[in-house]
Amino acid sequence: MSSDLTTELIGAFRWNDPGQNFPHLVSDLSGWWRSPSILHALGPALAGMFAAEKPTVVVAPEVTGFIVGPLVAIALEVGFVEAYKGGHSPVAEPMTWAQAAPDHKGRRLSLGVRTRQLRPGDRALIVDDWITTGAQSRALGEIVTACGAVPVGTAAIVAECTPDVAAELRVRSLLRAEQL
């Protein structure tokens, strides 16, 4: 990744304090989505970390994954599969679901993809904006495997996970949380 992109990502990021009734600061990624130069560079930077693994599809969870995932898919010249949260789908077709372990907020999310969109033999790159516990990436890996595809790793803009989680999920990131 270029030092220009690192500088831009750090400069466009903000921590917000939602007030005394909230136990921690909240990340504000909106500056990333507002910057055309970041949007232009993000897909190729994340894709480049996994190009050697030859992914055939990118899988990413809603909401910000629906921004980042297609950017990476375009850079890799592969398709994109969206993963919905919540145990229900806005579409009436077969879905493959997995329950995620508790995330950094203690939530247990269900994630699901349209079953027909992941094919046996696909090499799926999981993409997300921020990895803390790895719960969503792990659940997406379960879905990918259940559909007969192979997870090749997780590309993230920011990794805040432990080294063990990073190794297990093959996480590669553009930034570490402590840089922000």
Buried (B, 14 or more C-beta within 10 A) or exposed (E): BEEEBBEBBEEBBEEEEEEEEEEEEEBEBEBBBEBEEBBEBBBBBBBBBBEEBEBBBBBBBBEBBBBBBBBBBBBBEBBBBBBBBEEEBEEEEEBBBBEBEEBEEEEEBBBBBBBEBBBEEBBBBBBBBBBBBBBBBBBBBBBBBBBEBBBBBBBBBBBBBEEEBBEBBBBBBBBEBEEB
